[in-house]
């Protein structure tokens, strides 16, 4: 688990050092979309989430 967090921390440090700030909204959107799909997979909200796409 620690190595995964280290990789994520290194990735965000790389983005900060190279000043690739435009990539942050894309990453945040992908993370939120993944969480939405994960949480809505077996719930009552699934039909409403599928109608968004």
PDB file with one MODEL, atoms N, CA, C and O in Angstrom:
MODEL        1
ATOM      1  N   UNK A   1       0.824  -1.195   0.000  1.00  0.00           N
ATOM      2  CA  UNK A   1       0.000   0.000   0.000  1.00  0.00           C
ATOM      3  C   UNK A   1       0.863   1.250   0.000  1.00  0.00           C
ATOM      4  O   UNK A   1       0.535   2.241  -0.654  1.00  0.00           O
ATOM      5  N   UNK A   2       1.942   1.202   0.720  1.00  0.00           N
ATOM      6  CA  UNK A   2       2.812   2.361   0.819  1.00  0.00           C
ATOM      7  C   UNK A   2       3.449   2.690  -0.534  1.00  0.00           C
ATOM      8  O   UNK A   2       3.627   3.861  -0.869  1.00  0.00           O
ATOM      9  N   UNK A   3       3.791   1.659  -1.308  1.00  0.00           N
ATOM     10  CA  UNK A   3       4.422   1.910  -2.600  1.00  0.00           C
ATOM     11  C   UNK A   3       3.449   2.562  -3.584  1.00  0.00           C
ATOM     12  O   UNK A   3       3.854   3.367  -4.423  1.00  0.00           O
ATOM     13  N   UNK A   4       2.141   2.205  -3.473  1.00  0.00           N
ATOM     14  CA  UNK A   4       1.148   2.822  -4.348  1.00  0.00           C
ATOM     15  C   UNK A   4       0.988   4.299  -4.028  1.00  0.00           C
ATOM     16  O   UNK A   4       0.888   5.132  -4.930  1.00  0.00           O
ATOM     17  N   UNK A   5       0.963   4.619  -2.737  1.00  0.00           N
ATOM     18  CA  UNK A   5       0.851   6.022  -2.340  1.00  0.00           C
ATOM     19  C   UNK A   5       2.093   6.806  -2.740  1.00  0.00           C
ATOM     20  O   UNK A   5       2.007   7.981  -3.098  1.00  0.00           O
ATOM     21  N   UNK A   6       3.243   6.153  -2.677  1.00  0.00           N
ATOM     22  CA  UNK A   6       4.485   6.812  -3.070  1.00  0.00           C
ATOM     23  C   UNK A   6       4.484   7.139  -4.560  1.00  0.00           C
ATOM     24  O   UNK A   6       4.947   8.207  -4.963  1.00  0.00           O
ATOM     25  N   UNK A   7       3.969   6.231  -5.373  1.00  0.00           N
ATOM     26  CA  UNK A   7       3.893   6.470  -6.816  1.00  0.00           C
ATOM     27  C   UNK A   7       2.959   7.630  -7.117  1.00  0.00           C
ATOM     28  O   UNK A   7       3.260   8.479  -7.956  1.00  0.00           O
ATOM     29  N   UNK A   8       1.820   7.662  -6.425  1.00  0.00           N
ATOM     30  CA  UNK A   8       0.869   8.763  -6.639  1.00  0.00           C
ATOM     31  C   UNK A   8       1.488  10.088  -6.222  1.00  0.00           C
ATOM     32  O   UNK A   8       1.346  11.091  -6.921  1.00  0.00           O
ATOM     33  N   UNK A   9       2.178  10.095  -5.079  1.00  0.00           N
ATOM     34  CA  UNK A   9       2.830  11.317  -4.605  1.00  0.00           C
ATOM     35  C   UNK A   9       3.908  11.769  -5.594  1.00  0.00           C
ATOM     36  O   UNK A   9       4.020  12.960  -5.881  1.00  0.00           O
ATOM     37  N   UNK A  10       4.695  10.834  -6.114  1.00  0.00           N
ATOM     38  CA  UNK A  10       5.721  11.184  -7.100  1.00  0.00           C
ATOM     39  C   UNK A  10       5.102  11.746  -8.384  1.00  0.00           C
ATOM     40  O   UNK A  10       5.644  12.669  -8.991  1.00  0.00           O
ATOM     41  N   UNK A  11       3.972  11.183  -8.783  1.00  0.00           N
ATOM     42  CA  UNK A  11       3.308  11.659  -9.992  1.00  0.00           C
ATOM     43  C   UNK A  11       2.848  13.103  -9.833  1.00  0.00           C
ATOM     44  O   UNK A  11       3.058  13.928 -10.722  1.00  0.00           O
ATOM     45  N   UNK A  12       2.210  13.411  -8.684  1.00  0.00           N
ATOM     46  CA  UNK A  12       1.756  14.778  -8.467  1.00  0.00           C
ATOM     47  C   UNK A  12       2.926  15.739  -8.267  1.00  0.00           C
ATOM     48  O   UNK A  12       2.832  16.908  -8.641  1.00  0.00           O
ATOM     49  N   UNK A  13       4.020  15.267  -7.687  1.00  0.00           N
ATOM     50  CA  UNK A  13       5.225  16.098  -7.575  1.00  0.00           C
ATOM     51  C   UNK A  13       5.789  16.396  -8.959  1.00  0.00           C
ATOM     52  O   UNK A  13       6.216  17.518  -9.231  1.00  0.00           O
ATOM     53  N   UNK A  14       5.791  15.398  -9.828  1.00  0.00           N
ATOM     54  CA  UNK A  14       6.246  15.599 -11.204  1.00  0.00           C
ATOM     55  C   UNK A  14       5.386  16.636 -11.917  1.00  0.00           C
ATOM     56  O   UNK A  14       5.904  17.521 -12.598  1.00  0.00           O
ATOM     57  N   UNK A  15       4.053  16.518 -11.754  1.00  0.00           N
ATOM     58  CA  UNK A  15       3.164  17.491 -12.398  1.00  0.00           C
ATOM     59  C   UNK A  15       3.422  18.903 -11.874  1.00  0.00           C
ATOM     60  O   UNK A  15       3.377  19.870 -12.634  1.00  0.00           O
ATOM     61  N   UNK A  16       3.686  19.016 -10.595  1.00  0.00           N
ATOM     62  CA  UNK A  16       3.932  20.328 -10.000  1.00  0.00           C
ATOM     63  C   UNK A  16       5.250  20.922 -10.478  1.00  0.00           C
ATOM     64  O   UNK A  16       5.324  22.113 -10.780  1.00  0.00           O
ATOM     65  N   UNK A  17       6.295  20.093 -10.548  1.00  0.00           N
ATOM     66  CA  UNK A  17       7.601  20.585 -10.972  1.00  0.00           C
ATOM     67  C   UNK A  17       7.622  20.970 -12.448  1.00  0.00           C
ATOM     68  O   UNK A  17       8.255  21.957 -12.826  1.00  0.00           O
ATOM     69  N   UNK A  18       6.939  20.202 -13.272  1.00  0.00           N
ATOM     70  CA  UNK A  18       6.909  20.487 -14.710  1.00  0.00           C
ATOM     71  C   UNK A  18       5.833  21.506 -15.083  1.00  0.00           C
ATOM     72  O   UNK A  18       5.707  21.892 -16.245  1.00  0.00           O
ATOM     73  N   UNK A  19       5.056  21.937 -14.077  1.00  0.00           N
ATOM     74  CA  UNK A  19       3.994  22.943 -14.257  1.00  0.00           C
ATOM     75  C   UNK A  19       2.959  22.507 -15.283  1.00  0.00           C
ATOM     76  O   UNK A  19       2.586  23.265 -16.178  1.00  0.00           O
ATOM     77  N   UNK A  20       2.507  21.277 -15.135  1.00  0.00           N
ATOM     78  CA  UNK A  20       1.469  20.728 -16.000  1.00  0.00           C
ATOM     79  C   UNK A  20       0.139  20.844 -15.247  1.00  0.00           C
ATOM     80  O   UNK A  20      -0.496  19.841 -14.919  1.00  0.00           O
ATOM     81  N   UNK A  21      -0.262  22.077 -14.985  1.00  0.00           N
ATOM     82  CA  UNK A  21      -1.455  22.325 -14.187  1.00  0.00           C
ATOM     83  C   UNK A  21      -2.744  21.988 -14.929  1.00  0.00           C
ATOM     84  O   UNK A  21      -3.770  21.739 -14.296  1.00  0.00           O
ATOM     85  N   UNK A  22      -2.708  21.976 -16.249  1.00  0.00           N
ATOM     86  CA  UNK A  22      -3.916  21.691 -17.019  1.00  0.00           C
ATOM     87  C   UNK A  22      -4.355  20.239 -16.869  1.00  0.00           C
ATOM     88  O   UNK A  22      -5.491  19.903 -17.203  1.00  0.00           O
ATOM     89  N   UNK A  23      -3.476  19.378 -16.373  1.00  0.00           N
ATOM     90  CA  UNK A  23      -3.806  17.968 -16.232  1.00  0.00           C
ATOM     91  C   UNK A  23      -4.590  17.671 -14.957  1.00  0.00           C
ATOM     92  O   UNK A  23      -5.247  16.634 -14.864  1.00  0.00           O
ATOM     93  N   UNK A  24      -4.525  18.577 -13.967  1.00  0.00           N
ATOM     94  CA  UNK A  24      -5.237  18.358 -12.705  1.00  0.00           C
ATOM     95  C   UNK A  24      -6.745  18.210 -12.884  1.00  0.00           C
ATOM     96  O   UNK A  24      -7.312  17.274 -12.320  1.00  0.00           O
ATOM     97  N   UNK A  25      -7.430  19.074 -13.635  1.00  0.00           N
ATOM     98  CA  UNK A  25      -8.886  18.882 -13.793  1.00  0.00           C
ATOM     99  C   UNK A  25      -9.252  17.557 -14.466  1.00  0.00           C
ATOM    100  O   UNK A  25     -10.280  16.961 -14.143  1.00  0.00           O
ATOM    101  N   UNK A  26      -8.428  17.103 -15.386  1.00  0.00           N
ATOM    102  CA  UNK A  26      -8.691  15.831 -16.065  1.00  0.00           C
ATOM    103  C   UNK A  26      -8.567  14.674 -15.075  1.00  0.00           C
ATOM    104  O   UNK A  26      -9.403  13.771 -15.064  1.00  0.00           O
ATOM    105  N   UNK A  27      -7.531  14.700 -14.250  1.00  0.00           N
ATOM    106  CA  UNK A  27      -7.319  13.636 -13.271  1.00  0.00           C
ATOM    107  C   UNK A  27      -8.435  13.630 -12.236  1.00  0.00           C
ATOM    108  O   UNK A  27      -8.949  12.570 -11.879  1.00  0.00           O
ATOM    109  N   UNK A  28      -8.813  14.813 -11.752  1.00  0.00           N
ATOM    110  CA  UNK A  28      -9.882  14.904 -10.755  1.00  0.00           C
ATOM    111  C   UNK A  28     -11.198  14.406 -11.336  1.00  0.00           C
ATOM    112  O   UNK A  28     -11.946  13.704 -10.655  1.00  0.00           O
ATOM    113  N   UNK A  29     -11.491  14.759 -12.591  1.00  0.00           N
ATOM    114  CA  UNK A  29     -12.718  14.300 -13.240  1.00  0.00           C
ATOM    115  C   UNK A  29     -12.731  12.778 -13.377  1.00  0.00           C
ATOM    116  O   UNK A  29     -13.753  12.141 -13.122  1.00  0.00           O
ATOM    117  N   UNK A  30     -11.616  12.199 -13.772  1.00  0.00           N
ATOM    118  CA  UNK A  30     -11.538  10.740 -13.907  1.00  0.00           C
ATOM    119  C   UNK A  30     -11.704  10.037 -12.565  1.00  0.00           C
ATOM    120  O   UNK A  30     -12.363   9.000 -12.482  1.00  0.00           O
ATOM    121  N   UNK A  31     -11.107  10.599 -11.509  1.00  0.00           N
ATOM    122  CA  UNK A  31     -11.256  10.006 -10.184  1.00  0.00           C
ATOM    123  C   UNK A  31     -12.698  10.074  -9.724  1.00  0.00           C
ATOM    124  O   UNK A  31     -13.230   9.087  -9.215  1.00  0.00           O
ATOM    125  N   UNK A  32     -13.346  11.229  -9.894  1.00  0.00           N
ATOM    126  CA  UNK A  32     -14.744  11.369  -9.486  1.00  0.00           C
ATOM    127  C   UNK A  32     -15.662  10.451 -10.287  1.00  0.00           C
ATOM    128  O   UNK A  32     -16.604   9.881  -9.737  1.00  0.00           O
ATOM    129  N   UNK A  33     -15.394  10.307 -11.579  1.00  0.00           N
ATOM    130  CA  UNK A  33     -16.187   9.411 -12.405  1.00  0.00           C
ATOM    131  C   UNK A  33     -16.018   7.962 -11.957  1.00  0.00           C
ATOM    132  O   UNK A  33     -16.988   7.205 -11.924  1.00  0.00           O
ATOM    133  N   UNK A  34     -14.795   7.575 -11.613  1.00  0.00           N
ATOM    134  CA  UNK A  34     -14.549   6.227 -11.115  1.00  0.00           C
ATOM    135  C   UNK A  34     -15.246   5.966  -9.808  1.00  0.00           C
ATOM    136  O   UNK A  34     -15.801   4.886  -9.606  1.00  0.00           O
ATOM    137  N   UNK A  35     -15.230   6.948  -8.904  1.00  0.00           N
ATOM    138  CA  UNK A  35     -15.924   6.796  -7.624  1.00  0.00           C
ATOM    139  C   UNK A  35     -17.428   6.698  -7.850  1.00  0.00           C
ATOM    140  O   UNK A  35     -18.098   5.894  -7.201  1.00  0.00           O
ATOM    141  N   UNK A  36     -17.965   7.501  -8.757  1.00  0.00           N
ATOM    142  CA  UNK A  36     -19.392   7.464  -9.054  1.00  0.00           C
ATOM    143  C   UNK A  36     -19.810   6.105  -9.598  1.00  0.00           C
ATOM    144  O   UNK A  36     -20.843   5.566  -9.201  1.00  0.00           O
ATOM    145  N   UNK A  37     -19.022   5.558 -10.490  1.00  0.00           N
ATOM    146  CA  UNK A  37     -19.336   4.240 -11.058  1.00  0.00           C
ATOM    147  C   UNK A  37     -19.202   3.160  -9.992  1.00  0.00           C
ATOM    148  O   UNK A  37     -20.025   2.247  -9.926  1.00  0.00           O
ATOM    149  N   UNK A  38     -18.175   3.258  -9.160  1.00  0.00           N
ATOM    150  CA  UNK A  38     -17.964   2.250  -8.108  1.00  0.00           C
ATOM    151  C   UNK A  38     -19.103   2.254  -7.096  1.00  0.00           C
ATOM    152  O   UNK A  38     -19.597   1.195  -6.710  1.00  0.00           O
ATOM    153  N   UNK A  39     -19.516   3.434  -6.668  1.00  0.00           N
ATOM    154  CA  UNK A  39     -20.568   3.520  -5.660  1.00  0.00           C
ATOM    155  C   UNK A  39     -21.951   3.216  -6.238  1.00  0.00           C
ATOM    156  O   UNK A  39     -22.822   2.715  -5.527  1.00  0.00           O
ATOM    157  N   UNK A  40     -22.153   3.510  -7.501  1.00  0.00           N
ATOM    158  CA  UNK A  40     -23.463   3.317  -8.082  1.00  0.00           C
ATOM    159  C   UNK A  40     -23.692   1.982  -8.728  1.00  0.00           C
ATOM    160  O   UNK A  40     -24.766   1.730  -9.273  1.00  0.00           O
ATOM    161  N   UNK A  41     -22.712   1.129  -8.679  1.00  0.00           N
ATOM    162  CA  UNK A  41     -22.804  -0.147  -9.377  1.00  0.00           C
ATOM    163  C   UNK A  41     -23.894  -1.051  -8.806  1.00  0.00           C
ATOM    164  O   UNK A  41     -24.627  -1.680  -9.570  1.00  0.00           O
ATOM    165  N   UNK A  42     -24.016  -1.128  -7.513  1.00  0.00           N
ATOM    166  CA  UNK A  42     -24.994  -2.037  -6.933  1.00  0.00           C
ATOM    167  C   UNK A  42     -26.076  -1.318  -6.151  1.00  0.00           C
ATOM    168  O   UNK A  42     -26.737  -1.926  -5.309  1.00  0.00           O
ATOM    169  N   UNK A  43     -26.262  -0.071  -6.407  1.00  0.00           N
ATOM    170  CA  UNK A  43     -27.205   0.686  -5.583  1.00  0.00           C
ATOM    171  C   UNK A  43     -28.502   0.977  -6.331  1.00  0.00           C
ATOM    172  O   UNK A  43     -28.665   0.630  -7.500  1.00  0.00           O
ATOM    173  N   UNK A  44     -29.397   1.609  -5.632  1.00  0.00           N
ATOM    174  CA  UNK A  44     -30.681   2.004  -6.206  1.00  0.00           C
ATOM    175  C   UNK A  44     -30.493   3.154  -7.193  1.00  0.00           C
ATOM    176  O   UNK A  44     -31.338   3.377  -8.061  1.00  0.00           O
ATOM    177  N   UNK A  45     -29.397   3.874  -7.061  1.00  0.00           N
ATOM    178  CA  UNK A  45     -29.145   5.026  -7.930  1.00  0.00           C
ATOM    179  C   UNK A  45     -28.625   4.643  -9.311  1.00  0.00           C
ATOM    180  O   UNK A  45     -28.479   5.510 -10.173  1.00  0.00           O
ATOM    181  N   UNK A  46     -28.345   3.369  -9.536  1.00  0.00           N
ATOM    182  CA  UNK A  46     -27.756   2.934 -10.800  1.00  0.00           C
ATOM    183  C   UNK A  46     -28.552   3.383 -12.029  1.00  0.00           C
ATOM    184  O   UNK A  46     -27.934   3.864 -12.979  1.00  0.00           O
ATOM    185  N   UNK A  47     -29.880   3.259 -12.072  1.00  0.00           N
ATOM    186  CA  UNK A  47     -30.603   3.710 -13.272  1.00  0.00           C
ATOM    187  C   UNK A  47     -30.447   5.213 -13.523  1.00  0.00           C
ATOM    188  O   UNK A  47     -30.442   5.650 -14.674  1.00  0.00           O
ATOM    189  N   UNK A  48     -30.322   5.988 -12.476  1.00  0.00           N
ATOM    190  CA  UNK A  48     -30.167   7.427 -12.655  1.00  0.00           C
ATOM    191  C   UNK A  48     -28.769   7.786 -13.143  1.00  0.00           C
ATOM    192  O   UNK A  48     -28.599   8.718 -13.929  1.00  0.00           O
ATOM    193  N   UNK A  49     -27.767   7.038 -12.671  1.00  0.00           N
ATOM    194  CA  UNK A  49     -26.397   7.286 -13.110  1.00  0.00           C
ATOM    195  C   UNK A  49     -26.242   6.893 -14.573  1.00  0.00           C
ATOM    196  O   UNK A  49     -25.585   7.603 -15.335  1.00  0.00           O
ATOM    197  N   UNK A  50     -26.838   5.771 -14.976  1.00  0.00           N
ATOM    198  CA  UNK A  50     -26.725   5.326 -16.356  1.00  0.00           C
ATOM    199  C   UNK A  50     -27.437   6.287 -17.307  1.00  0.00           C
ATOM    200  O   UNK A  50     -27.046   6.415 -18.467  1.00  0.00           O
ATOM    201  N   UNK A  51     -28.462   6.952 -16.829  1.00  0.00           N
ATOM    202  CA  UNK A  51     -29.163   7.897 -17.703  1.00  0.00           C
ATOM    203  C   UNK A  51     -28.339   9.156 -17.961  1.00  0.00           C
ATOM    204  O   UNK A  51     -28.612   9.887 -18.913  1.00  0.00           O
ATOM    205  N   UNK A  52     -27.334   9.417 -17.122  1.00  0.00           N
ATOM    206  CA  UNK A  52     -26.475  10.582 -17.339  1.00  0.00           C
ATOM    207  C   UNK A  52     -25.595  10.389 -18.577  1.00  0.00           C
ATOM    208  O   UNK A  52     -25.212  11.361 -19.228  1.00  0.00           O
ATOM    209  N   UNK A  53     -25.281   9.142 -18.896  1.00  0.00           N
ATOM    210  CA  UNK A  53     -24.389   8.877 -20.007  1.00  0.00           C
ATOM    211  C   UNK A  53     -25.171   8.396 -21.194  1.00  0.00           C
ATOM    212  O   UNK A  53     -24.592   8.116 -22.244  1.00  0.00           O
TER     213      UNK A  53
ENDMDL
END
